[in-house]
Amino acid sequence: MRTVYQTNSNRTQKTKAQALARDYFMTNERFHLYKILAFVASAIIFFATIQSSALDINGAGDRTGVVALYLFDETGGTVANDEITAGGRLNLTLSSSAAVLGNGYLQFIASSAARSLTPATKIIDQCRVSNELSIEAYIESETENNLSLAEYGPARIVTLSQGVTLNNGFFLGQGYNAGFFYNVAMNATQTVGMNRLVLTGPTLTTDPSDPQVVRPRNLQRIVFTKDSAGVSRLYVTDENNVPILRSRPTTLTAPFAGWNSNLQLAVGNEVLFDAPNLPLLRPALPNTGERTREVKDWRGKVHMLAIYCQALTEQRILGARAPTNWAASEQAYTIDPNLVITEERRLAQIIYRRLVGSNIAIDHPILAAMEAQLVGRITDPAARLAAARLATQQPGFYNRTVKDFAKKLSNREHEVSVPLNDFSAMVIGATRDNRDARDLLRADFSYRADTTRTAVPANLINDILSSNRHYESLEVQNYDLSSVLIPVNTQYLYNGRGGTVSGANYDTAGLLTSRAFQLAHGIAGTNRRLVEFAFQEFLCRPITQWADNTAPDSFVGRDVDRFPTGEHTKYQTSCRGCHGQMDGLRGAFARLTFETGFLKHALVVDPITPLPNPDEANNNTIMSTMNQVPRGISGKYNKNNNVFPEARETTDANWVNYAVTGINGDYFGWRRPAPSTAPINGSGVREFGNMLAESQAYPNCLTEKVFRAVCKRDALPSDAAFISRVAASFKTDDAYQLRRLFERMAVQPECIGQ
Amino acid sequence: MKTKYVIKALQTMLPIAAIVAVMGNACSALNSSEKSGGSLSGSFCTAPPSTEFAVLNNAATASTVYGSQVLENMASCTNLGHLGLSRRTMDENAARSPSFSQYGYVGDVTSAMMMGVTALAVEVCNDLANKERDIASTNRLIFNDFNFATDVSNSDIDNALTRMARSCWGRNPTDEERAIVREEVLALGTNDARYKAIAVCTSVLASLDGIKQ
């Protein structure tokens, strides 16, 4: 029978918090009081945050499967008690005064250990039977010996072993390799030299785009779990005390049946670290000095340690943050082989399949509800739309159809196999929230995961602005994007020096300033690709189709040769058509470049001083600076400025749109009332995006892309009238809501047949 | 070892069974109910290159699941969801996904893709069989007639096939399809109900109708 321990942990929490405060106050000067108070506050928040987890720092919670539990709440002495009496207490004896009990934790201030004096029989026996293992530890690691750790590590936080040489059992360790990492290793049999099976949390480096896994001198909860099939996962809490899956799910096929019966449990070092007459390592380690192979000393504090011979489920580790099983039906249903499949039910199935992207039982209640909308009205457009509306309420619509639709737009190759990114999240969120699709090109907003309902890396700089880790983790862990994405009413820009600013005053504009779009088109080069692909992706017009040799070339850059191969005619006939258009518009992105892993804005990131050579603009590897020539303008705009120095220098973010006449004027809808042929002028990304969004081509292009997603083929010229008709409804009847566009498309006979 | 043998046997026989069961019927089913366009009509089974096909007005375009949709489709129609899939299934998907179509074009359906779909279907069906074996028959979706402790009858197989077909094809199986699947399941030469369950399930998931969009 399972017993759940529910203690009045609030008082205990306060006691531990006070102990922590006392500890810091006694060892630090008075002016560190503010740091102490901050630590106490964060500790209390930490305790509160993890109430829903398997075990809290006081050992309260679900103890199902716990074989050994240490709270290290002794006020002193040399023995740390095992709270689990079943199978006999496996108390740990401190080997020296370098291991200190008191203040609510066990601290290692020098090489020492706390170990069982007898074999850990109950752990060995029970884990052999279950072939499952979980380790849960609340620790604070120290950073003093990082170089040493690189030489002799991983240091043992906890180990079940008979020594390194015999190579049996398991350990949870901390190592260093260009940064700290945690890892877990297990061995199946007692074989000297057998390779260990290792599961490693990633390495921390000084690059903020790397995950901040180990946070020295911060309280962290580590959970390792392996089930009987060998599936193993390693979780480590982040700065928000959220347990983050820090490893790819890996299969470690290490049957515990081969464990030696004499294995001992040790904390802080290997079991035989102080065994006499062991040979010293030769040569001696440069930073560590002389030691034997068995010395794997760890520095830090252990607040709680639990050993389970049971795998912990995702639900138990993450609580309310565990992913839901959205791909399975929320509604219970049964299969009725006698149910007649009507034409209405079949149509409902077709619409469902096209919108949600998967098959579903013909007997499912959602198809019954859709069928009810269609009975007697199967050809009625309003009835069909009502049925489609039910389908777009399903999680699969957002997690498959809309996600793949967005992913294709987010990369140059139009692949759906790319990881989820901020661009796709924005499209999914805007579709779900019935946001005006024009905002995707002109509004300052973004979407990210609700951190109270997800356990994903969520540091703004490290995981969202400097990497794609936040969104990638959402997808890897199969979170329901339709429910966990929340809108953020601004985009943020990173200054490269640890700070961020809201994009509200810095011209951020929806997808155009998303990390994914900038990574795809704003890296290196001259930012012309940003214009080219903005037109290609959002207006469905590749540059070859809107190039215009008759447009003025007053904005063509100084890096474009007017006499290629010595012929001006070649420029006039081949180069001017594209450059006249693109260069006129690229000023919109003049303050931006994507480098060192994030989008840089010239008014947010410090310029390189003294004034750099703009030809080196795309070679900058310093995160905190940006090549700006002149100040405030990305240097790439003025590189190679000696090719045709008489041309216009880019000194601001102004742009001009010459695609307002002739075929372009008609296609994009920018044609001026006759007799005017005046171009459209603007400044910055937001105005550029607004111009695209308000064009006639934008709704047509979105309609074409939704057609491809739902109708499973590209639109042909013969579909033009149909596309225009649906696009017109998208604008006027659907208020540019993408969800309605998908619904409208999925019920058209031109799409799904008669 | 025996499990491996049976799985291997399934992987060999079932593509043949699936193709025979479905190719002879799914084409006509597709043509009659969705009017596949242009040169696809009557030749869904021998599709032309993915982007080169004639289009019929007011006709649906035949397509398949693609990329990650392959596994998600199986997880959804069997009501396993992501959490019901084992690590082994996820690993199989990772190994097989390079062979899957990336865009869902009918012309992308190759033997390599179908082999991959079949291998993945076997794992998903293994997960489904394990799940339903451990719950009361009244709570099962597909194998409610199966007694996993003993052998199963032809009518049990028929019933499971019907339930699988209604779940993942959206229709009842034809008499020909029933006969083919029954024959192939019997040819496994096992009395183990779980293996038969996997066979029935795989014959549906690994078929062309199973990947149709």
Interface residues (C-beta under 8 A of the other chain):
Chain A: A229 G230 V231 P249 T251 P323 N325 W326 A327 A328 S329 Y333 T334 I335 P337 I341 R346 Q349 I350 R353 R354 G357 S358 N359 I360 A361 I362 D363 G396 R400 D404 E415 V416 S417 N478 C711 K712 R713 D714 L716 S718 P749 E750 C751 I752 G753 Q754
Chain B: S33 E34 K35 T51 V55 N57 N58 A59 A60 T61 A62 S63 V65 Y66 G67 S68 Q69 E72 N73 A75 S76 C77 N79 L80 G81 H82 L83 G84 S86 R87 R88 M90 D91 Q102 Y103 G104 L141 I142 N159 T162 R163 R166 S167 C168 W169 G170 R171 N172 G210 Q213
